[in-house]
């Protein structure tokens, strides 16, 4: 009988997570019947005890808010990618017992864009300056040859994005949110705002828009994404990011080189 292998997603709240559906679909599609993937409601206070209680059957963990930074002191090592944004969304348990943190959101963003033919742009814009914005900047460090304009609501956020840009080697120009309609002149726009954050901008789209990557996926489409499509632009959603980053996690957890992308994408479709 094959040795069972376990993985799971942790966070709070966690009931909404699609990760169990995606990873389980990958295991079934590729015949990994000895693998299972669960979800656990875990906050910062409970995280050390949970990690300390895991047995040798555990291969890895996916992390969502509020654990992406809280986990770092509990790990033996983090990758350069995770260190670049001070956020870990993936923990891999090595055979020697070491716990290694990584960030698959950044390569997931890149892979999702490359799949749609966006491999290099001369400029880009980011709407918002929350936690996802730093990952977007890290991805643009590899994709964007020129300046990234970040539209923010406060000078504090502007300073934060300047610091992230300096750290990641990206030329960042903060701009006031009141000028956000100018973002649509860029060939690539990444929206990192919470639900409703860009709704008022949807009526202000010009003709000839480029690519919009809106990291939301529920509810979908957002008014901005719907208007973008109506204007003939290319749109990616948070599901594109979720699926592609999960593929990277699957490879790290299982060591299986086969791609579960199609199975995961099918599992991500609304039921």
Secondary structure in CASP SS format (residue, H / E / C, confidence):
PFRMAT SS
TARGET T0000
AUTHOR 0000-0000-0000
METHOD secondary structure of the structure
MODEL  1
X C 1.00
X C 1.00
X C 1.00
X C 1.00
X E 1.00
X E 1.00
X E 1.00
X E 1.00
X E 1.00
X E 1.00
X E 1.00
X C 1.00
X C 1.00
X C 1.00
X C 1.00
X C 1.00
X C 1.00
X C 1.00
X H 1.00
X H 1.00
X H 1.00
X H 1.00
X H 1.00
X H 1.00
X H 1.00
X H 1.00
X H 1.00
X H 1.00
X H 1.00
X C 1.00
X C 1.00
X C 1.00
X C 1.00
X C 1.00
X E 1.00
X E 1.00
X E 1.00
X E 1.00
X E 1.00
X E 1.00
X E 1.00
X C 1.00
X C 1.00
X H 1.00
X H 1.00
X H 1.00
X H 1.00
X H 1.00
X H 1.00
X H 1.00
X H 1.00
X H 1.00
X C 1.00
X C 1.00
X C 1.00
X C 1.00
X C 1.00
X E 1.00
X E 1.00
X E 1.00
X E 1.00
X E 1.00
X E 1.00
X C 1.00
X C 1.00
X C 1.00
X C 1.00
X C 1.00
X C 1.00
X C 1.00
X C 1.00
X H 1.00
X H 1.00
X H 1.00
X C 1.00
X C 1.00
X E 1.00
X E 1.00
X C 1.00
X H 1.00
X H 1.00
X H 1.00
X H 1.00
X H 1.00
X H 1.00
X C 1.00
X C 1.00
X C 1.00
X C 1.00
X E 1.00
X E 1.00
X E 1.00
X E 1.00
X C 1.00
X C 1.00
X C 1.00
X C 1.00
X C 1.00
X E 1.00
X E 1.00
X E 1.00
X E 1.00
X C 1.00
X H 1.00
X H 1.00
X H 1.00
X H 1.00
X H 1.00
X H 1.00
X H 1.00
X H 1.00
X H 1.00
X H 1.00
X H 1.00
X H 1.00
X C 1.00
X C 1.00
X C 1.00
X C 1.00
X C 1.00
X E 1.00
X C 1.00
X C 1.00
X E 1.00
X E 1.00
X E 1.00
X E 1.00
X C 1.00
X C 1.00
X C 1.00
X H 1.00
X H 1.00
X H 1.00
X H 1.00
X H 1.00
X H 1.00
X H 1.00
X H 1.00
X H 1.00
X H 1.00
X H 1.00
X H 1.00
X H 1.00
X E 1.00
X C 1.00
X C 1.00
X E 1.00
X E 1.00
X E 1.00
X E 1.00
X E 1.00
X E 1.00
X C 1.00
X C 1.00
X H 1.00
X H 1.00
X H 1.00
X H 1.00
X H 1.00
X H 1.00
X H 1.00
X H 1.00
X H 1.00
X H 1.00
X H 1.00
X H 1.00
X H 1.00
X H 1.00
X C 1.00
X C 1.00
X E 1.00
X E 1.00
X E 1.00
X E 1.00
X E 1.00
X E 1.00
X H 1.00
X H 1.00
X H 1.00
X H 1.00
X H 1.00
X H 1.00
X H 1.00
X H 1.00
X H 1.00
X C 1.00
X C 1.00
X E 1.00
X E 1.00
X E 1.00
X E 1.00
X C 1.00
X C 1.00
X C 1.00
X C 1.00
X C 1.00
X C 1.00
X C 1.00
X H 1.00
X H 1.00
X H 1.00
X H 1.00
X H 1.00
X H 1.00
X C 1.00
X C 1.00
X C 1.00
X C 1.00
X C 1.00
X C 1.00
X E 1.00
X E 1.00
X E 1.00
X E 1.00
X C 1.00
X C 1.00
X C 1.00
X C 1.00
X C 1.00
X C 1.00
X C 1.00
X C 1.00
X H 1.00
X H 1.00
X H 1.00
X H 1.00
X H 1.00
X H 1.00
X H 1.00
X H 1.00
X C 1.00
X C 1.00
X C 1.00
X E 1.00
X E 1.00
X E 1.00
X C 1.00
X H 1.00
X H 1.00
X H 1.00
X H 1.00
X H 1.00
X H 1.00
X H 1.00
X H 1.00
X H 1.00
X H 1.00
X H 1.00
X H 1.00
X H 1.00
X H 1.00
X H 1.00
X H 1.00
X H 1.00
X C 1.00
X C 1.00
X C 1.00
X C 1.00
X C 1.00
X C 1.00
X H 1.00
X H 1.00
X H 1.00
X H 1.00
X H 1.00
X H 1.00
X H 1.00
X H 1.00
X C 1.00
X C 1.00
X C 1.00
END
